Amino acid sequence: MKRTNTPSHAPNRPIRLVIVEDDDLFRDLLRMALANLPGLEVVADFGDADRAEAEIPSLMPDVLLLDIDLGKGRNGVQLGLSLRQALPGVGIMLFSNHREPDFLLSVPTEQAGGWSYLLKTSVRDVATLERAIRGAASGLVILDPRLAVDFRSPLPGGSALSERQVALLQSIAQGFSNKAIAARLGLSEKTIENQLGVLYCELGIDTADSETHARVQAALHYLRGIAS
């Protein structure tokens, strides 16, 4: 996948957020969770897709937090794709009550960078919430850790990933940096860099191409593996 989505966030200011959620109580819960995270700023929230689509472009947000199920009319994925036309660099964090990774797979591959997906139950975990938002702002693909079940994704030629390689993919898909992955697995950061290089090669990801975002492609590979 090429880097067609250039993140809009400048590192010297807070990440500007807009929430679109039709449930008033959950919208308030999300605002409270975000109030505990430094460097983030909620600039507006909306309860319906039509008003959100009309007003969001002028707010110039960095990340949209969109409920997938917005009641009647369009869902969060459709709203996000529409708003991406006006705000090409905006990150999008989808959330849902249900495990529905296929929704994220419905996003065209060339636009997939900058989309995160969390279950609503994970919003209370501020570390997971922050990784998803910052990942979306940076143009990555970040997935809820609770989606990591029944991973099935053979390599080209029919061979399977090793247990360590699956663990690396899971960590990438959850938005962990190389340093954080090294700490999680009890390895050096250099070892993680080397193992990721091998993993990208086996997945057929061309890291020599400066226009290719290896972490995004790896996360999409993982997404396809849990949705299959």
Residue frames as a rotation matrix with the C-alpha (Angstrom) as fourth column:
MET 1
0.569 0.822 0.000 0.00
0.822 -0.569 0.000 0.00
0.000 0.000 -1.000 0.00
LYS 2
-0.286 -0.682 0.673 1.33
0.668 -0.646 -0.371 3.41
0.688 0.343 0.640 -0.95
ARG 3
-0.575 -0.001 -0.818 1.46
0.710 -0.498 -0.498 6.42
-0.407 -0.867 0.287 1.34
THR 4
-0.409 0.496 0.766 -1.57
0.607 -0.478 0.634 8.15
0.681 0.724 -0.106 -0.15
ASN 5
0.720 0.693 0.019 -2.72
0.411 -0.450 0.793 9.53
0.558 -0.563 -0.609 3.21
THR 6
-0.424 -0.877 0.225 -0.41
0.351 -0.389 -0.852 12.15
0.835 -0.282 0.473 4.66
PRO 7
-0.004 0.451 -0.893 -1.21
0.998 0.061 0.026 12.71
0.066 -0.891 -0.450 8.37
SER 8
0.349 0.260 0.900 -2.46
0.387 -0.915 0.114 16.21
0.853 0.308 -0.420 9.10
HIS 9
0.943 0.116 -0.313 -1.25
0.333 -0.247 0.910 16.47
0.028 -0.962 -0.271 12.69
ALA 10
0.287 -0.865 0.412 1.69
-0.260 -0.484 -0.836 18.73
0.922 0.133 -0.363 13.53
PRO 11
0.065 -0.289 -0.955 3.80
0.677 0.716 -0.171 17.33
0.733 -0.635 0.243 16.42
ASN 12
-0.860 -0.509 0.018 4.07
0.348 -0.613 -0.709 20.67
0.372 -0.604 0.705 18.26
ARG 13
-0.558 0.729 0.396 0.37
-0.799 -0.601 -0.021 20.98
0.222 -0.328 0.918 19.13
PRO 14
-0.445 0.455 0.771 -2.40
-0.387 0.679 -0.624 18.81
-0.807 -0.576 -0.126 20.66
ILE 15
-0.961 0.236 0.146 -4.15
0.257 0.563 0.785 16.26
0.103 0.792 -0.602 18.46
ARG 16
-0.619 0.783 -0.061 -7.55
-0.751 -0.613 -0.245 17.73
-0.230 -0.106 0.968 17.62
LEU 17
-0.946 0.299 0.123 -10.38
0.304 0.952 0.023 15.21
-0.111 0.059 -0.992 18.00
VAL 18
-0.429 0.902 -0.047 -14.02
-0.893 -0.416 0.175 15.10
0.138 0.117 0.983 16.95
ILE 19
-0.878 0.220 0.425 -16.43
0.008 0.894 -0.448 12.48
-0.478 -0.390 -0.787 18.31
VAL 20
-0.375 0.839 -0.394 -19.45
-0.846 -0.136 0.516 11.19
0.379 0.527 0.760 16.37
GLU 21
-0.952 0.100 -0.289 -21.58
0.219 0.882 -0.416 8.91
0.213 -0.460 -0.862 18.57
ASP 22
-0.324 0.914 0.246 -25.38
-0.221 -0.326 0.919 8.68
0.920 0.243 0.308 18.74
ASP 23
0.378 0.391 -0.839 -25.42
0.702 0.471 0.535 7.34
0.604 -0.791 -0.096 22.31
ASP 24
0.584 -0.100 0.806 -25.26
-0.297 -0.950 0.098 10.32
0.756 -0.296 -0.584 24.68
LEU 25
0.919 -0.204 0.337 -23.95
-0.292 0.225 0.930 8.31
-0.265 -0.953 0.147 27.64
PHE 26
0.545 -0.764 0.347 -21.15
0.774 0.617 0.142 6.68
-0.322 0.191 0.927 25.70
ARG 27
0.398 -0.386 0.832 -20.22
0.481 -0.685 -0.547 10.01
0.781 0.618 -0.088 24.12
ASP 28
0.744 -0.097 0.662 -19.86
-0.540 -0.671 0.509 11.48
0.395 -0.735 -0.551 27.62
LEU 29
0.848 -0.445 0.287 -17.82
0.117 0.685 0.719 8.44
-0.517 -0.576 0.633 28.74
LEU 30
0.446 -0.691 0.569 -15.49
0.877 0.210 -0.433 8.88
0.179 0.692 0.699 25.79
ARG 31
0.504 -0.230 0.832 -15.02
-0.037 -0.969 -0.246 12.56
0.863 0.093 -0.497 26.55
MET 32
0.855 -0.160 0.493 -14.14
-0.513 -0.127 0.849 11.76
-0.073 -0.979 -0.191 30.17
ALA 33
0.709 -0.624 0.328 -11.63
0.545 0.780 0.308 9.11
-0.448 -0.039 0.893 29.10
LEU 34
0.356 -0.565 0.744 -9.99
0.759 -0.290 -0.583 11.53
0.545 0.772 0.326 26.69
ALA 35
0.801 -0.015 0.599 -9.77
-0.257 -0.911 0.321 14.25
0.541 -0.411 -0.733 29.35
ASN 36
0.831 -0.495 0.254 -7.18
-0.107 0.305 0.946 12.07
-0.546 -0.814 0.200 31.14
LEU 37
0.394 -0.682 0.615 -4.87
0.871 0.492 -0.012 11.95
-0.294 0.541 0.788 28.13
PRO 38
0.201 -0.386 -0.901 -2.40
-0.002 -0.919 0.393 14.84
-0.980 -0.077 -0.185 27.68
GLY 39
-0.764 -0.594 -0.253 -1.76
-0.184 -0.175 0.967 16.14
-0.619 0.785 0.024 24.19
LEU 40
-0.677 0.631 0.378 -5.32
0.701 0.398 0.591 15.44
0.223 0.666 -0.712 23.00
GLU 41
-0.827 0.430 -0.361 -8.10
-0.213 -0.835 -0.507 17.99
-0.520 -0.343 0.782 22.58
VAL 42
-0.367 0.806 0.464 -11.77
0.897 0.438 -0.052 17.26
-0.245 0.397 -0.884 21.83
VAL 43
-0.983 -0.065 -0.171 -12.92
0.018 -0.964 0.265 20.21
-0.182 0.258 0.949 19.71
ALA 44
-0.310 0.937 -0.162 -16.50
-0.949 -0.293 0.120 19.00
0.065 0.191 0.979 19.05
ASP 45
-0.908 0.124 0.401 -18.89
0.085 0.990 -0.114 16.08
-0.411 -0.070 -0.909 19.27
PHE 46
-0.484 0.744 -0.461 -21.95
-0.858 -0.299 0.417 15.11
0.173 0.597 0.783 17.27
GLY 47
-0.370 0.455 0.810 -24.85
-0.406 0.705 -0.581 12.70
-0.835 -0.544 -0.076 17.64
ASP 48
0.627 0.607 0.488 -25.70
0.195 0.484 -0.853 12.15
-0.754 0.630 0.185 13.99
ALA 49
-0.122 -0.758 0.641 -23.86
0.814 0.293 0.501 11.67
-0.568 0.583 0.581 10.70
ASP 50
0.375 0.325 0.868 -25.52
0.859 -0.474 -0.194 14.42
0.348 0.818 -0.457 8.65
ARG 51
0.997 -0.017 0.069 -24.70
-0.043 -0.918 0.395 17.28
0.057 -0.397 -0.916 11.03
ALA 52
0.437 -0.894 0.096 -21.21
0.173 0.188 0.967 15.87
-0.883 -0.406 0.237 11.56
GLU 53
-0.018 -0.460 0.888 -20.48
0.958 0.245 0.146 15.74
-0.285 0.853 0.436 7.84
ALA 54
0.643 0.353 0.679 -21.68
0.590 -0.794 -0.146 19.33
0.488 0.495 -0.719 7.38
GLU 55
0.956 -0.129 0.263 -19.66
-0.253 -0.816 0.520 20.84
0.148 -0.563 -0.813 10.23
ILE 56
0.714 -0.695 0.087 -16.53
0.399 0.507 0.764 18.75
-0.575 -0.511 0.639 10.69
PRO 57
0.351 -0.677 0.647 -14.49
0.885 0.014 -0.465 19.98
0.306 0.736 0.604 7.67
SER 58
0.486 -0.137 0.863 -14.36
-0.031 -0.990 -0.139 23.55
0.873 0.041 -0.486 9.03
LEU 59
0.952 -0.100 0.290 -13.07
-0.294 -0.026 0.955 22.28
-0.088 -0.995 -0.055 12.39
MET 60
0.352 -0.862 -0.365 -9.90
-0.622 0.076 -0.780 20.85
0.700 0.502 -0.509 10.82
PRO 61
0.752 -0.063 0.656 -9.56
-0.555 0.476 0.682 17.86
-0.356 -0.877 0.323 13.18
ASP 62
-0.335 -0.908 -0.251 -6.62
-0.942 0.321 0.094 15.46
-0.005 0.268 -0.963 13.18
VAL 63
-0.983 0.052 -0.177 -8.61
0.053 0.999 -0.002 12.38
0.176 -0.011 -0.984 14.17
LEU 64
-0.155 0.984 0.090 -12.31
-0.847 -0.179 0.500 11.47
0.508 0.001 0.862 13.97
LEU 65
-0.949 -0.016 0.314 -13.72
-0.208 0.782 -0.587 9.06
-0.236 -0.623 -0.746 16.56
LEU 66
-0.372 0.813 -0.448 -16.67
-0.875 -0.146 0.462 7.43
0.310 0.564 0.765 14.81
ASP 67
-0.243 0.439 0.865 -19.17
-0.406 0.764 -0.501 4.89
-0.881 -0.473 -0.007 16.09
ILE 68
-0.992 -0.090 0.084 -19.75
0.030 0.483 0.875 2.31
-0.120 0.871 -0.477 13.36
ASP 69
-0.350 0.935 0.050 -23.46
0.886 0.313 0.340 2.07
0.303 0.164 -0.939 14.18
LEU 70
-0.994 -0.022 -0.111 -24.90
0.051 -0.963 -0.264 5.58
-0.101 -0.268 0.958 13.98
GLY 71
-0.265 0.964 0.011 -28.54
0.004 0.012 -1.000 4.50
-0.964 -0.265 -0.007 13.78
LYS 72
0.646 0.606 0.464 -30.50
0.487 0.141 -0.862 5.25
-0.588 0.783 -0.203 10.65
GLY 73
0.904 -0.284 -0.320 -28.60
-0.426 -0.665 -0.613 6.27
-0.039 0.690 -0.722 7.55
ARG 74
0.431 -0.821 -0.374 -24.88
-0.325 0.246 -0.913 5.92
0.842 0.515 -0.161 7.03
ASN 75
0.852 -0.257 -0.456 -22.54
0.521 0.511 0.684 4.01
0.057 -0.820 0.569 9.31
GLY 76
0.685 -0.611 -0.396 -19.23
-0.099 -0.616 0.781 5.27
-0.721 -0.496 -0.483 10.65
VAL 77
-0.246 -0.781 0.574 -17.17
0.581 0.356 0.732 3.73
-0.776 0.513 0.366 7.85
GLN 78
0.145 0.387 0.911 -19.27
0.972 -0.228 -0.058 5.46
0.185 0.894 -0.409 5.19
LEU 79
0.976 0.193 -0.104 -19.08
0.214 -0.939 0.270 8.76
-0.046 -0.286 -0.957 7.08
GLY 80
0.347 -0.924 -0.161 -15.32
0.084 -0.140 0.987 8.42
-0.934 -0.356 0.029 7.46
LEU 81
-0.289 -0.434 0.853 -14.80
0.857 0.280 0.432 7.74
-0.426 0.857 0.291 3.76
SER 82
0.539 0.569 0.621 -16.95
0.776 -0.622 -0.103 10.75
0.328 0.538 -0.777 2.88
LEU 83
0.953 -0.181 -0.243 -15.06
-0.012 -0.823 0.568 13.06
-0.303 -0.539 -0.786 5.25
ARG 84
0.085 -0.967 0.242 -11.73
0.496 0.251 0.831 11.80
-0.864 0.049 0.501 3.92
GLN 85
0.178 0.022 0.984 -12.63
0.967 -0.187 -0.171 13.48
0.180 0.982 -0.054 0.61
ALA 86
0.832 0.165 0.530 -12.70
0.109 -0.985 0.135 16.89
0.544 -0.054 -0.837 2.34
LEU 87
0.575 -0.640 0.510 -9.92
-0.800 -0.307 0.516 16.07
-0.174 -0.705 -0.688 4.83
PRO 88
0.631 -0.278 -0.724 -7.51
-0.342 0.739 -0.581 13.65
0.697 0.614 0.371 3.09
GLY 89
-0.381 -0.917 -0.115 -5.05
-0.245 0.220 -0.944 13.55
0.892 -0.332 -0.309 5.99
VAL 90
0.058 0.447 0.893 -7.52
-0.969 -0.192 0.158 12.98
0.242 -0.874 0.422 8.82
GLY 91
-0.923 -0.317 -0.217 -7.12
-0.232 0.910 -0.344 9.89
0.307 -0.267 -0.914 10.98
ILE 92
0.069 0.998 0.012 -10.18
-0.773 0.046 0.632 7.82
0.630 -0.052 0.774 11.81
MET 93
-0.952 -0.250 0.175 -10.79
-0.302 0.692 -0.656 5.70
0.043 -0.678 -0.734 14.89
LEU 94
-0.105 0.931 -0.350 -13.82
-0.489 0.258 0.834 3.43
0.866 0.259 0.428 14.55
PHE 95
-0.905 -0.139 0.403 -15.45
-0.419 0.468 -0.779 1.83
-0.080 -0.873 -0.481 17.55
SER 96
-0.147 0.836 -0.528 -18.21
-0.556 0.372 0.743 -0.74
0.818 0.403 0.410 17.95
ASN 97
0.219 0.318 0.922 -19.99
-0.943 0.312 0.116 -2.93
-0.250 -0.895 0.368 20.48
HIS 98
0.877 0.231 0.420 -19.30
-0.120 0.954 -0.274 -5.97
-0.465 0.190 0.865 18.32
ARG 99
-0.207 -0.956 0.208 -16.26
-0.074 0.228 0.971 -7.74
-0.975 0.186 -0.118 16.90
GLU 100
0.772 0.556 0.309 -16.64
0.322 0.078 -0.944 -6.74
-0.548 0.828 -0.119 13.25
PRO 101
-0.180 -0.943 -0.278 -13.18
0.116 -0.301 0.946 -6.52
-0.977 0.138 0.163 11.60
ASP 102
-0.230 0.134 0.964 -14.80
0.942 0.278 0.186 -6.87
-0.243 0.951 -0.190 8.18
PHE 103
0.823 0.535 -0.189 -15.95
0.489 -0.838 -0.241 -3.26
-0.287 0.106 -0.952 8.49
LEU 104
0.352 -0.778 -0.521 -12.34
-0.329 -0.624 0.709 -2.08
-0.876 -0.078 -0.476 8.39
LEU 105
-0.522 -0.527 0.670 -11.62
0.389 0.552 0.737 -4.39
-0.759 0.646 -0.084 5.47
SER 106
0.395 0.741 0.543 -14.34
0.868 -0.108 -0.484 -2.55
-0.300 0.663 -0.686 3.55
VAL 107
0.615 -0.287 -0.735 -12.09
-0.216 -0.957 0.194 0.53
-0.759 0.040 -0.650 3.45
PRO 108
0.950 -0.301 -0.085 -10.28
-0.029 0.188 -0.982 0.68
0.311 0.935 0.170 0.08
THR 109
0.556 -0.784 -0.275 -6.71
0.828 0.495 0.262 -0.54
-0.070 -0.373 0.925 0.52
GLU 110
-0.225 -0.698 0.680 -5.22
0.719 -0.590 -0.368 2.69
0.658 0.405 0.635 -0.85
GLN 111
0.073 0.315 0.946 -7.06
-0.353 -0.879 0.320 4.63
0.933 -0.357 0.047 1.90
ALA 112
0.605 0.314 -0.732 -6.50
0.401 0.674 0.620 2.22
0.688 -0.668 0.282 4.79
GLY 113
-0.475 -0.841 -0.260 -3.60
0.704 -0.186 -0.685 4.10
0.528 -0.508 0.680 6.42
GLY 114
-0.888 0.079 0.453 -4.80
-0.274 -0.882 -0.384 6.14
0.369 -0.465 0.805 9.39
TRP 115
0.210 0.977 -0.040 -7.74
-0.589 0.159 0.792 3.92
0.780 -0.142 0.609 10.39
SER 116
-0.901 -0.386 0.200 -7.99
-0.385 0.494 -0.780 2.40
0.202 -0.779 -0.593 13.87
TYR 117
0.036 0.921 -0.389 -10.61
-0.340 0.377 0.861 0.03
0.940 0.101 0.327 15.24
LEU 118
-0.923 -0.296 0.245 -11.54
-0.313 0.211 -0.926 -0.44
0.222 -0.932 -0.287 18.91
LEU 119
-0.209 0.854 -0.477 -14.30
0.683 0.476 0.553 -2.24
0.699 -0.210 -0.683 20.75
LYS 120
0.301 0.401 0.865 -16.29
-0.225 -0.852 0.473 0.10
0.927 -0.337 -0.166 22.99
THR 121
0.956 0.062 -0.287 -15.29
0.242 0.390 0.888 -1.92
0.167 -0.919 0.358 26.05
SER 122
0.149 -0.986 -0.070 -11.65
0.975 0.159 -0.158 -0.96
0.167 -0.045 0.985 25.40
VAL 123
0.297 -0.004 0.955 -12.31
0.211 -0.975 -0.070 2.78
0.931 0.222 -0.288 25.72
ARG 124
0.979 0.101 0.179 -11.84
-0.152 -0.235 0.960 2.48
0.139 -0.967 -0.214 29.49
ASP 125
0.453 -0.891 0.036 -8.25
0.766 0.409 0.496 1.31
-0.457 -0.197 0.868 28.88
VAL 126
0.818 -0.035 -0.574 -6.62
-0.149 -0.977 -0.153 4.68
-0.556 0.211 -0.804 28.36
ALA 127
-0.249 -0.968 -0.018 -3.35
-0.331 0.068 0.941 3.19
-0.910 0.240 -0.337 27.08
THR 128
-0.430 0.184 0.884 -5.17
0.731 0.645 0.222 1.27
-0.530 0.742 -0.411 24.33
LEU 129
0.665 0.747 0.005 -7.32
0.642 -0.569 -0.514 4.30
-0.381 0.345 -0.858 23.52
GLU 130
0.526 -0.531 -0.664 -4.28
-0.367 -0.846 0.386 6.57
-0.767 0.040 -0.640 23.25
ARG 131
-0.542 -0.745 0.389 -2.37
0.033 0.443 0.896 4.13
-0.840 0.498 -0.216 21.02
ALA 132
-0.071 0.607 0.791 -5.35
0.916 0.353 -0.189 3.90
-0.394 0.712 -0.581 18.67
ILE 133
0.859 0.427 -0.282 -5.73
0.325 -0.881 -0.345 7.68
-0.396 0.205 -0.895 18.42
ARG 134
0.272 -0.837 -0.475 -2.05
-0.507 -0.544 0.669 8.45
-0.818 0.059 -0.572 18.03
GLY 135
-0.510 -0.412 0.755 -1.70
0.340 0.710 0.616 5.63
-0.790 0.571 -0.222 15.53
ALA 136
0.371 0.727 0.578 -4.56
0.881 -0.080 -0.466 7.02
-0.293 0.682 -0.670 13.45
ALA 137
0.851 -0.076 -0.520 -3.01
-0.084 -0.996 0.009 10.48
-0.519 0.035 -0.854 13.63
SER 138
-0.080 -0.990 -0.118 0.28
-0.507 -0.062 0.860 9.03
-0.858 0.129 -0.497 12.35
GLY 139
0.108 0.200 -0.974 -1.28
-0.992 0.083 -0.093 7.20
0.062 0.976 0.207 9.41
LEU 140
-0.893 -0.445 0.063 -1.01
-0.449 0.885 -0.122 3.70
-0.002 -0.138 -0.990 10.91
VAL 141
0.088 0.893 -0.441 -3.58
-0.449 0.431 0.783 0.90
0.889 0.128 0.439 11.19
ILE 142
-0.846 -0.338 0.413 -4.28
-0.496 0.210 -0.843 0.02
0.198 -0.918 -0.345 14.84
LEU 143
-0.087 0.806 -0.585 -6.58
-0.171 0.567 0.806 -2.80
0.981 0.170 0.088 16.02
ASP 144
0.460 0.366 0.809 -8.21
-0.855 -0.064 0.515 -3.64
0.240 -0.929 0.283 19.33
PRO 145
-0.627 -0.770 0.123 -6.15
-0.771 0.589 -0.244 -6.23
0.116 -0.248 -0.962 21.26
ARG 146
-0.280 0.597 0.752 -9.35
-0.421 0.628 -0.655 -8.23
-0.863 -0.500 0.075 21.87
LEU 147
0.650 0.459 -0.605 -9.59
-0.734 0.173 -0.657 -8.95
-0.197 0.871 0.450 18.17
ALA 148
-0.284 -0.891 -0.354 -6.52
-0.928 0.347 -0.131 -11.19
0.240 0.291 -0.926 18.43
VAL 149
-0.017 0.311 0.950 -8.30
-0.478 0.832 -0.281 -14.52
-0.878 -0.460 0.134 18.22
ASP 150
0.456 0.271 0.848 -8.11
0.387 0.797 -0.463 -17.40
-0.801 0.539 0.259 15.74
PHE 151
0.238 -0.452 -0.859 -5.42
-0.733 -0.665 0.146 -15.81
-0.637 0.595 -0.490 13.58
ARG 152
0.263 -0.142 0.954 -5.12
0.510 0.860 -0.013 -17.72
-0.819 0.490 0.298 10.30
SER 153
0.846 -0.022 -0.533 -3.00
-0.412 -0.663 -0.625 -16.30
-0.340 0.748 -0.570 7.53
PRO 154
0.550 -0.668 0.500 -0.61
0.635 0.724 0.269 -18.49
-0.542 0.169 0.823 5.54
LEU 155
-0.094 -0.698 -0.710 2.42
-0.290 -0.663 0.690 -17.05
-0.952 0.270 -0.140 3.80
PRO 156
0.444 0.158 -0.882 2.81
-0.892 -0.009 -0.451 -17.12
-0.079 0.987 0.137 0.03
GLY 157
-0.391 -0.572 -0.721 3.40
-0.651 0.726 -0.223 -20.73
0.651 0.383 -0.656 -0.94
GLY 158
0.432 0.748 -0.504 1.27
-0.147 0.610 0.779 -22.10
0.890 -0.262 0.374 1.89
SER 159
-0.431 -0.626 -0.650 3.80
0.601 0.338 -0.724 -22.00
0.673 -0.703 0.231 4.75
ALA 160
0.662 0.725 -0.193 2.75
0.585 -0.337 0.738 -20.60
0.470 -0.601 -0.647 8.12
LEU 161
0.237 -0.526 0.817 4.10
-0.490 -0.791 -0.367 -17.80
0.839 -0.313 -0.445 10.28
SER 162
-0.503 -0.462 -0.731 6.02
0.451 0.581 -0.677 -18.81
0.738 -0.670 -0.084 13.38
GLU 163
0.374 0.625 -0.686 4.63
0.906 -0.088 0.413 -18.12
0.197 -0.776 -0.599 16.85
ARG 164
-0.303 -0.574 -0.761 7.15
0.663 -0.700 0.264 -15.27
-0.685 -0.424 0.592 17.27
GLN 165
-0.944 -0.056 0.324 6.15
0.298 -0.562 0.772 -13.76
0.139 0.825 0.547 13.92
VAL 166
-0.007 0.998 0.060 2.48
0.660 -0.041 0.750 -13.82
0.751 0.044 -0.658 14.90
ALA 167
0.306 0.051 -0.951 3.40
0.899 -0.345 0.271 -12.08
-0.314 -0.937 -0.152 18.18
LEU 168
-0.745 -0.610 -0.270 5.26
0.453 -0.760 0.467 -9.41
-0.490 0.226 0.842 16.20
LEU 169
-0.689 0.561 0.459 2.25
0.364 -0.280 0.889 -8.90
0.626 0.779 -0.011 13.91
GLN 170
0.291 0.823 -0.488 -0.07
0.868 -0.013 0.496 -8.62
0.402 -0.567 -0.719 16.90
SER 171
-0.034 -0.394 -0.919 2.18
0.776 -0.589 0.224 -5.98
-0.629 -0.706 0.326 18.47
ILE 172
-0.950 -0.278 0.144 2.38
0.298 -0.665 0.685 -3.97
-0.095 0.693 0.714 15.25
ALA 173
-0.399 0.879 0.259 -1.39
0.482 -0.039 0.875 -4.17
0.780 0.474 -0.408 14.81
GLN 174
0.450 0.558 -0.697 -1.90
0.881 -0.151 0.448 -2.90
0.145 -0.816 -0.560 18.36
GLY 175
0.817 -0.054 0.574 0.27
0.091 -0.971 -0.221 0.16
0.569 0.233 -0.789 17.74
PHE 176
0.796 -0.580 -0.174 3.36
0.229 0.022 0.973 -0.72
-0.561 -0.814 0.150 19.78
SER 177
0.643 -0.682 -0.348 6.68
-0.762 -0.522 -0.384 0.84
0.080 0.512 -0.855 18.78
ASN 178
0.343 -0.624 -0.702 9.81
-0.063 0.731 -0.680 -1.29
0.937 0.277 0.212 18.26
LYS 179
-0.647 -0.602 0.468 11.00
-0.460 -0.182 -0.869 -0.23
0.608 -0.777 -0.159 21.70
ALA 180
-0.074 0.718 0.693 7.71
-0.980 0.076 -0.183 -1.26
-0.184 -0.692 0.698 23.30
ILE 181
0.767 0.313 -0.560 7.68
-0.480 0.859 -0.178 -4.58
0.425 0.406 0.809 21.40
ALA 182
-0.154 -0.917 -0.368 11.20
-0.148 0.389 -0.909 -5.30
0.977 -0.086 -0.196 22.63
ALA 183
-0.675 -0.055 0.736 10.08
-0.719 -0.179 -0.672 -4.69
0.169 -0.982 0.081 26.22
ARG 184
0.369 0.908 0.198 7.00
-0.923 0.383 -0.039 -6.89
-0.111 -0.168 0.979 25.78
LEU 185
0.862 -0.006 -0.506 8.98
-0.215 0.901 -0.377 -9.79
0.459 0.434 0.775 24.34
GLY 186
0.799 -0.582 0.153 12.08
-0.081 0.148 0.986 -9.40
-0.596 -0.800 0.071 26.51
LEU 187
0.375 -0.662 0.649 14.40
0.920 0.354 -0.170 -8.78
-0.117 0.661 0.741 23.56
SER 188
-0.490 -0.590 -0.642 16.68
0.419 -0.805 0.420 -5.98
-0.764 -0.062 0.642 22.42
GLU 189
0.405 0.640 -0.653 15.34
-0.239 -0.616 -0.751 -3.31
-0.883 0.460 -0.096 20.12
LYS 190
-0.328 -0.621 -0.712 17.95
-0.890 -0.049 0.453 -4.28
-0.316 0.783 -0.537 17.51
THR 191
-0.909 0.037 0.416 16.73
0.082 0.992 0.091 -7.88
-0.409 0.117 -0.905 17.60
ILE 192
0.059 0.998 0.009 13.17
0.381 -0.015 -0.924 -6.68
-0.923 0.058 -0.382 17.02
GLU 193
0.249 -0.023 -0.968 14.30
-0.704 -0.691 -0.164 -4.56
-0.665 0.722 -0.188 14.07
ASN 194
-0.743 -0.606 -0.286 16.04
-0.644 0.530 0.551 -7.57
-0.183 0.593 -0.784 12.53
GLN 195
-0.747 0.505 0.432 13.09
0.388 0.859 -0.334 -9.89
-0.540 -0.082 -0.838 13.11
LEU 196
0.276 0.850 -0.449 10.69
0.012 -0.470 -0.883 -7.35
-0.961 0.238 -0.140 11.62
GLY 197
-0.165 -0.426 -0.890 12.88
-0.883 -0.337 0.326 -7.14
-0.439 0.840 -0.320 8.54
VAL 198
-0.979 -0.177 0.097 12.62
-0.135 0.930 0.343 -10.91
-0.151 0.323 -0.934 8.11
LEU 199
-0.352 0.927 0.128 8.87
0.480 0.296 -0.826 -10.81
-0.804 -0.229 -0.549 8.71
TYR 200
0.243 0.429 -0.870 8.31
-0.465 -0.736 -0.492 -8.06
-0.851 0.524 0.021 6.13
CYS 201
-0.584 -0.545 -0.601 10.33
-0.791 0.219 0.571 -10.03
-0.180 0.809 -0.559 3.61
GLU 202
-0.937 0.235 0.259 8.30
0.234 0.972 -0.034 -13.19
-0.260 0.028 -0.965 4.19
LEU 203
-0.019 0.982 -0.186 5.07
0.417 -0.162 -0.894 -11.22
-0.909 -0.094 -0.407 3.86
GLY 204
-0.072 -0.081 0.994 6.28
0.997 -0.015 0.071 -9.83
0.009 0.997 0.082 0.53
ILE 205
0.874 0.354 -0.332 6.44
0.396 -0.916 0.066 -6.23
-0.281 -0.189 -0.941 1.79
ASP 206
0.270 -0.788 0.554 8.95
0.787 -0.151 -0.598 -4.13
0.555 0.597 0.579 -0.13
THR 207
0.641 -0.057 -0.765 10.69
0.622 -0.545 0.562 -2.07
-0.449 -0.836 -0.314 2.53
ALA 208
-0.495 -0.864 0.091 13.08
0.734 -0.360 0.576 -0.61
-0.465 0.352 0.812 -0.04
ASP 209
-0.270 0.510 0.817 10.19
0.685 -0.494 0.535 1.35
0.677 0.704 -0.216 -1.56
SER 210
-0.967 -0.198 -0.162 10.00
0.255 -0.672 -0.695 4.66
0.029 -0.714 0.700 0.31
GLU 211
-0.563 0.822 0.083 6.35
-0.705 -0.531 0.470 5.01
0.430 0.207 0.879 -0.71
THR 212
0.052 0.557 -0.829 5.37
0.071 0.826 0.560 1.77
0.996 -0.088 0.004 1.01
HIS 213
-0.037 0.004 0.999 4.30
-0.939 -0.342 -0.033 1.84
0.342 -0.940 0.017 4.67
ALA 214
-0.593 -0.315 -0.741 5.51
-0.226 0.948 -0.223 -1.54
0.773 0.035 -0.633 5.97
ARG 215
-0.972 0.221 0.084 3.72
-0.037 0.208 -0.977 -1.31
-0.234 -0.953 -0.194 9.34
VAL 216
-0.190 0.948 -0.255 0.40
-0.858 -0.287 -0.427 -0.53
-0.478 0.138 0.868 7.65
GLN 217
0.008 0.167 -0.986 0.75
-0.795 0.599 0.095 -3.45
0.606 0.783 0.138 5.28
ALA 218
-0.842 -0.358 -0.403 1.70
-0.047 0.794 -0.606 -5.78
0.537 -0.491 -0.686 8.13
ALA 219
-0.776 0.609 0.164 -1.32
-0.308 -0.139 -0.941 -4.66
-0.551 -0.781 0.296 10.18
LEU 220
0.048 0.808 -0.587 -3.60
-0.989 -0.046 -0.143 -5.22
-0.143 0.587 0.797 7.19
HIS 221
-0.378 -0.253 -0.891 -2.15
-0.445 0.893 -0.065 -8.70
0.812 0.372 -0.450 6.76
TYR 222
-0.997 0.014 -0.071 -2.98
0.069 0.438 -0.896 -9.39
0.019 -0.899 -0.437 10.40
LEU 223
-0.443 0.891 -0.101 -6.48
-0.686 -0.409 -0.602 -7.94
-0.577 -0.197 0.792 9.96
ARG 224
0.045 0.440 -0.897 -7.15
-0.908 0.392 0.147 -10.24
0.416 0.808 0.417 7.04
GLY 225
-0.671 -0.412 -0.616 -5.87
-0.172 0.895 -0.410 -13.15
0.721 -0.169 -0.672 9.11
ILE 226
-0.931 0.364 0.021 -8.32
0.045 0.170 -0.984 -12.58
-0.362 -0.916 -0.175 11.98
ALA 227
-0.218 0.899 -0.379 -11.22
-0.777 -0.395 -0.490 -11.90
-0.590 0.188 0.785 9.63
SER 228
-0.509 -0.055 -0.859 -10.75
-0.755 0.509 0.414 -15.00
0.414 0.859 -0.300 7.49
